[in-house]
Amino acid sequence: MKQRIHKVLADHGHGSRRGIEQLIRQNKVEVNGEVAKIGQLVSEKDSFKIEGKNIVLSRKGLINTRVLMYNKRVGEVSTRNDPENRPTVFDNLPSLNSGRWVSVGRLDINTSGLMLFTNKGELANQLMHPSSMIEREYVARIHGLVTKKVVEKLVNGVKLEDGLARFTDVQEGQKGKTNQWFAMVIMEGRTREVRRLWESQGLRVSRLKRVRFGNVFLPSGLKGGAWKELSQEDVLSIEHL
């Protein structure tokens, strides 16, 4: 049975549907020796090239959805390759027989904690899309005086350079002489959004760690730089977030 090309290639682990469509628009995908077209109907029996590389598809090549949780360390970057040769979160992930791991969002170099990776680009896009409204929970050590008024502002919403941002919940934690720990929940994954919210109130974030994404919690026993694969039951629950 023939299906649209972006779905067939995505189901075999060669990227997200959106990413494959972009490659097709750039004339980087070929079917049976000819440049592929958006929406073209294909099957596993056709021959494919992606960016000049031969791709062989078969029913055996269809991959099950896999999801990893990873405990990112401070100092690691979230990109696949780094021009400065800094360690990346992909360095410690297990190899795949076909396709590649796709990260569900990113954490900046100074933020640690939970990251998710999947072999299905379409699932990653689904989880990252703003319409998914998935909770992300962080803990942070904040330097400066955090008043009730400040917390109210952060929950009600602060206008940042890329639009209104807010925490849906903020809980106080352990206090020090000049700092205090807080747990907070946010519904988006904009770049450095948690840090920028606190900084908008003249406060400094000295430690930041993500501890939850949706219904997936970072296990206390998962060491920095280590990964753990989710069960198929947990994968199904993520697919329906």
Buried (B, 14 or more C-beta within 10 A) or exposed (E): EEBBBBEBBBBBBBBBBEBBBBBBEEEBBBBEEEEBEEEBEBEBEBEBBBEEEEBEBEEEBEBEBBBBBBBBBBEBBBBEEBEEEEBBBBEBBEEEEBBBBBBBBBBBBEBBBBBBBBBBBBBBBBBBEEEBEBBBBBBBBBBBEBEEEBBEBBBEEBEBEEEEBBBEEBEEEEEEEEBBBBBBBBBBBBEBBBBBBBBBBEBEBEBBBBBBBBEBEBEEEBEBBEBEEBEEEBBEBBBEB
